[in-house]
Amino acid sequence: MIASEALLDRAADLRTEPGVIERLIAEQGTRVIVVRQARLRIADGTLLRVDANTVGDAEWALLGREADGTALLLASVPPRTDSIDAAPDETWLGLRDVGGDLTPYDADVFVTAIALAAWLADARHCPSCGTRLTLTQAGWARWCDQCRREHFPRTDPAVIVAIESPDGERLLLGANVNWRGRMYSCFAGFVEAGESLESAVHREIEEEAGVRLSQLHYIGSQPWPYPRSLMIGFRAVAADESAVADGDEIVDVRWLTRDEIGSALAGEGPVGLPGEASIARRLISDWYARPRPTGGTMAGCAQ
């Protein structure tokens, strides 16, 4: 789920073409990804494309262009429509359900579709004056006739960090209050106004676990459309091991050994871990796969 390069051709060259959505809907062969309540249709482990004439009522946008040059549209449909509900409900899956099983390309399409559909649903009116906005740029912008301003989909940066012990032999994970102790994961939080990524990491870890960091390395990023986050992943080394849960957002923290992490990754305990679709899982599994440290400090963290 962490891509090192763009996979979906977003066809930016088509976005300014007048009437491009209407043209592509009418064009034979155009493929459509349908989103309903942040869920997409999956068939045999593959993201399902459908014909535009099977969709019915929807809000449309241009997702991009497939590898063979075929246009790919987004159709964001209401919670219930007869044409779409003809498919079995079990084929409608969310990112957490299926993201780790998709190909990197389909995962990229999946995340883009969910994120854009959420923005189309949430940003229909101007935040300044309340005027109904006009959709432009093939679904990638909205225009306010009153304020004369163009609005674009937002992305909110958030940091997420895997913290290892000074000797490199243990990983610190925390249990969020919403998980009720069933899962432990890396520590994460949104970047605040006027804050750098590095500052956000140090602040979040100190707030949630009372830990100071001596080293910090960027690993990779992942779009997470719930509702519009960009998760920016780091690995860090704790300056000491005096971790204490804040008791508010984080109800428990645990230093887990490599053997315990290995068992958890295999689904055998002692704690539950995030699913395969998340960058948190990647950060944990990457730490576990690294060679054991020889000098007690972190080696380079290449992506």
C-alpha positions as CSV (number, residue, x, y, z in Angstrom):
1,M,0.0,0.0,0.0
2,I,3.0,2.3,0.0
3,A,3.8,3.2,-3.5
4,S,7.1,4.7,-4.5
5,E,5.7,6.2,-7.7
6,A,2.4,7.2,-9.3
7,L,0.5,4.2,-10.6
8,L,-2.7,5.6,-11.9
9,D,-2.5,8.0,-14.9
10,R,-4.8,10.7,-13.6
11,A,-5.2,12.2,-17.2
12,A,-4.7,15.8,-16.1
13,D,-4.7,16.7,-19.8
14,L,-8.4,15.9,-20.1
15,R,-9.6,17.8,-17.1
16,T,-10.0,21.1,-18.8
17,E,-11.8,19.7,-21.9
18,P,-15.4,21.1,-21.9
19,G,-18.0,18.4,-21.5
20,V,-15.4,15.6,-21.0
21,I,-17.5,13.7,-18.4
22,E,-20.6,13.7,-20.6
23,R,-18.5,12.6,-23.6
24,L,-16.8,9.7,-21.7
25,I,-20.1,8.5,-20.2
26,A,-21.5,8.2,-23.7
27,E,-18.4,6.7,-25.2
28,Q,-18.4,2.9,-25.6
29,G,-15.7,1.2,-23.6
30,T,-15.3,3.8,-20.9
31,R,-14.9,2.0,-17.5
32,V,-16.5,3.1,-14.3
33,I,-15.5,2.6,-10.6
34,V,-18.6,2.9,-8.4
35,V,-18.3,4.1,-4.8
36,R,-21.1,3.8,-2.3
37,Q,-20.5,4.9,1.3
38,A,-16.7,4.5,1.0
39,R,-17.1,1.0,-0.4
40,L,-16.3,-0.4,-3.8
41,R,-17.4,-3.5,-5.7
42,I,-14.9,-6.4,-5.6
43,A,-15.2,-9.5,-7.7
44,D,-12.7,-12.4,-7.3
45,G,-10.3,-10.2,-5.4
46,T,-10.2,-7.6,-8.2
47,L,-11.6,-4.1,-8.3
48,L,-14.7,-4.2,-10.5
49,R,-15.2,-1.9,-13.5
50,V,-18.6,-1.5,-15.0
51,D,-20.2,0.2,-18.0
52,A,-21.6,3.7,-17.5
53,N,-25.0,2.7,-18.7
54,T,-25.4,0.4,-15.7
55,V,-24.9,3.0,-13.0
56,G,-28.0,5.3,-12.9
57,D,-28.1,8.3,-10.6
58,A,-24.5,9.3,-9.6
59,E,-22.1,12.2,-9.2
60,W,-19.3,11.8,-11.7
61,A,-15.6,12.6,-12.0
62,L,-12.7,11.6,-14.1
63,L,-10.4,9.2,-12.2
64,G,-7.9,8.9,-15.0
65,R,-6.7,6.6,-17.8
66,E,-6.0,2.9,-17.6
67,A,-2.8,1.4,-18.9
68,D,-4.4,0.5,-22.2
69,G,-5.6,4.1,-22.7
70,T,-9.2,3.5,-21.7
71,A,-10.8,6.3,-19.7
72,L,-11.7,5.5,-16.0
73,L,-14.6,7.4,-14.4
74,L,-15.8,7.6,-10.8
75,A,-19.5,7.3,-10.1
76,S,-20.4,8.2,-6.5
77,V,-23.8,6.8,-5.9
78,P,-26.4,7.3,-3.1
79,P,-26.7,4.8,-0.3
80,R,-29.3,2.8,-2.3
81,T,-29.9,2.6,-6.0
82,D,-31.8,-0.2,-7.7
83,S,-29.2,-0.7,-10.5
84,I,-26.2,-1.0,-8.2
85,D,-28.0,-3.1,-5.5
86,A,-28.6,-5.8,-8.0
87,A,-25.1,-7.0,-7.1
88,P,-24.7,-9.0,-3.9
89,D,-23.9,-6.9,-0.9
90,E,-20.8,-9.0,-0.1
91,T,-19.1,-7.6,-3.1
92,W,-19.1,-4.1,-1.6
93,L,-15.9,-3.8,0.5
94,G,-14.0,-1.0,2.2
95,L,-10.3,-0.3,2.2
96,R,-9.7,-2.1,5.5
97,D,-11.5,-5.2,4.2
98,V,-9.6,-5.7,1.0
99,G,-6.8,-3.1,0.6
100,G,-4.0,-5.5,1.5
101,D,-5.1,-8.0,-1.1
102,L,-5.4,-5.7,-4.1
103,T,-2.6,-5.2,-6.6
104,P,-0.7,-1.9,-6.1
105,Y,-2.5,-0.4,-9.1
106,D,-6.0,-1.4,-8.0
107,A,-5.1,-0.2,-4.5
108,D,-4.1,3.2,-5.9
109,V,-7.4,3.4,-7.9
110,F,-9.4,2.3,-4.8
111,V,-7.9,5.0,-2.5
112,T,-8.3,7.7,-5.1
113,A,-11.9,6.8,-5.8
114,I,-12.8,6.8,-2.1
115,A,-11.0,10.1,-1.4
116,L,-12.5,11.9,-4.4
117,A,-16.0,10.6,-3.7
118,A,-15.8,11.8,-0.1
119,W,-14.9,15.3,-1.3
120,L,-17.6,15.3,-3.9
121,A,-20.1,14.5,-1.1
122,D,-18.8,16.9,1.5
123,A,-17.8,20.0,-0.5
124,R,-21.0,21.0,-2.3
125,H,-21.2,24.5,-0.8
126,C,-18.7,27.3,-0.5
127,P,-17.2,27.4,3.0
128,S,-17.0,31.2,2.9
129,C,-20.5,32.2,1.7
130,G,-22.5,29.0,1.5
131,T,-23.2,29.3,-2.3
132,R,-23.8,26.0,-4.1
133,L,-20.6,25.2,-6.0
134,T,-20.2,24.3,-9.6
135,L,-18.2,21.2,-10.4
136,T,-15.2,21.9,-12.7
137,Q,-12.0,20.2,-13.9
138,A,-13.8,16.9,-14.5
139,G,-14.7,16.6,-10.8
140,W,-11.3,17.7,-9.4
141,A,-12.4,21.3,-8.5
142,R,-15.5,23.4,-7.6
143,W,-16.1,27.0,-8.5
144,C,-18.0,29.6,-6.4
145,D,-19.8,32.2,-8.5
146,Q,-20.3,34.5,-5.5
147,C,-16.7,34.5,-4.1
148,R,-15.0,33.9,-7.5
149,R,-12.9,31.3,-5.9
150,E,-11.9,27.7,-6.9
151,H,-11.9,25.0,-4.3
152,F,-9.9,21.7,-4.5
153,P,-9.9,18.4,-2.6
154,R,-8.1,18.7,0.7
155,T,-5.5,16.5,2.1
156,D,-4.7,16.6,5.8
157,P,-1.1,15.5,6.8
158,A,-0.7,13.1,9.7
159,V,2.4,11.5,11.1
160,I,2.7,7.8,12.2
161,V,5.8,6.4,13.9
162,A,7.2,3.0,14.8
163,I,9.4,3.5,17.9
164,E,12.2,1.0,18.7
165,S,14.1,0.7,22.0
166,P,17.6,2.1,22.4
167,D,19.1,-1.4,21.9
168,G,16.9,-2.0,18.8
169,E,15.4,-5.2,20.2
170,R,11.9,-4.0,21.1
171,L,9.1,-2.0,19.5
172,L,6.8,0.3,21.4
173,L,3.1,0.0,20.4
174,G,0.0,1.6,21.9
175,A,-3.6,0.7,22.2
176,N,-6.1,3.4,21.2
177,V,-9.1,3.8,23.4
178,N,-11.4,3.2,20.4
179,W,-9.9,-0.3,19.9
180,R,-10.8,-1.4,23.5
181,G,-7.5,-3.3,23.9
182,R,-8.0,-5.5,20.9
183,M,-5.2,-4.0,18.8
184,Y,-1.9,-2.3,19.3
185,S,-0.3,-0.1,16.7
186,C,2.2,2.7,15.9
187,F,1.5,6.1,17.3
188,A,-0.1,8.7,15.0
189,G,-1.6,12.2,14.9
190,F,-2.4,15.1,12.7
191,V,0.1,17.8,12.0
192,E,-1.0,21.1,13.6
193,A,-1.1,24.5,12.0
194,G,2.4,26.0,11.6
195,E,4.1,22.7,12.6
196,S,6.7,20.7,10.7
197,L,6.5,16.9,10.3
198,E,9.4,16.4,12.6
199,S,7.9,18.6,15.3
200,A,4.6,16.8,15.0
201,V,6.3,13.5,15.6
202,H,8.1,14.6,18.7
203,R,5.0,16.3,20.1
204,E,2.6,13.4,19.4
205,I,4.9,10.8,20.9
206,E,5.6,12.8,24.0
207,E,1.9,13.6,24.5
208,E,0.6,10.0,23.9
209,A,3.4,7.9,25.4
210,G,5.7,10.3,27.3
211,V,8.7,9.2,25.2
212,R,11.5,11.4,24.0
213,L,13.1,10.4,20.7
214,S,16.9,10.4,19.9
215,Q,16.6,9.5,16.2
216,L,14.0,10.0,13.5
217,H,14.0,8.6,9.9
218,Y,11.4,9.1,7.2
219,I,10.1,5.7,5.7
220,G,7.3,6.4,3.3
221,S,3.7,7.7,3.0
222,Q,0.2,6.4,2.3
223,P,-3.0,8.2,1.4
224,W,-5.7,7.2,3.8
225,P,-9.1,8.6,2.8
226,Y,-10.8,8.5,6.2
227,P,-11.7,11.1,5.5
228,R,-8.7,12.8,3.6
229,S,-5.5,12.0,5.4
230,L,-2.0,11.5,4.1
231,M,-0.1,9.2,6.5
232,I,3.6,10.1,6.7
233,G,5.5,7.2,8.2
234,F,8.7,7.4,10.3
235,R,10.8,5.1,12.3
236,A,12.3,6.4,15.5
237,V,14.6,5.4,18.4
238,A,13.5,6.2,21.9
239,A,15.9,8.1,24.1
240,D,14.8,5.9,27.1
241,E,12.2,3.4,27.9
242,S,10.0,5.3,30.3
243,A,6.8,5.0,28.3
244,V,3.5,5.9,29.9
245,A,0.1,5.9,28.1
246,D,-1.7,9.3,28.3
247,G,-4.8,7.5,29.5
248,D,-7.0,9.6,27.3
249,E,-6.4,8.7,23.6
250,I,-3.9,5.8,24.4
251,V,-5.0,3.5,27.2
252,D,-1.9,1.2,27.2
253,V,1.6,1.0,25.8
254,R,3.8,-2.1,25.5
255,W,7.4,-2.7,24.6
256,L,7.2,-5.9,22.5
257,T,10.2,-8.1,21.7
258,R,11.1,-9.3,18.2
259,D,9.7,-12.7,19.0
260,E,6.4,-11.2,20.2
261,I,6.1,-9.0,17.1
262,G,6.8,-12.0,14.9
263,S,4.0,-14.0,16.7
264,A,1.7,-11.1,16.3
265,L,2.4,-10.7,12.6
266,A,1.6,-14.4,12.3
267,G,-1.7,-13.8,14.0
268,E,-0.8,-15.8,17.1
269,G,-0.6,-13.0,19.7
270,P,0.2,-11.6,22.2
271,V,-1.6,-8.6,20.7
272,G,-3.6,-7.8,17.6
273,L,-1.9,-5.7,14.9
274,P,-3.3,-3.4,12.2
275,G,-4.5,-5.0,8.9
276,E,-2.4,-5.5,5.8
277,A,-3.9,-2.4,4.1
278,S,-2.3,0.1,6.5
279,I,1.1,1.8,6.6
280,A,1.2,0.9,10.4
281,R,1.4,-2.7,9.4
282,R,4.2,-2.0,6.9
283,L,6.2,0.0,9.6
284,I,5.9,-2.9,12.0
285,S,6.7,-5.7,9.6
286,D,9.6,-3.7,8.1
287,W,11.1,-3.2,11.6
288,Y,10.7,-6.9,12.3
289,A,12.4,-7.9,9.0
290,R,15.5,-5.7,9.6
291,P,18.7,-7.5,10.7
292,R,19.2,-7.5,14.4
293,P,21.3,-4.5,15.5
294,T,24.9,-5.0,16.4
295,G,25.8,-1.6,18.0
296,G,22.6,-0.7,19.8
297,T,21.6,2.1,17.4
298,M,19.5,2.4,14.3
299,A,21.1,1.8,10.9
300,G,20.0,3.7,7.8
301,C,16.3,3.5,7.1
302,A,16.0,3.3,3.3
303,Q,12.4,3.3,1.9
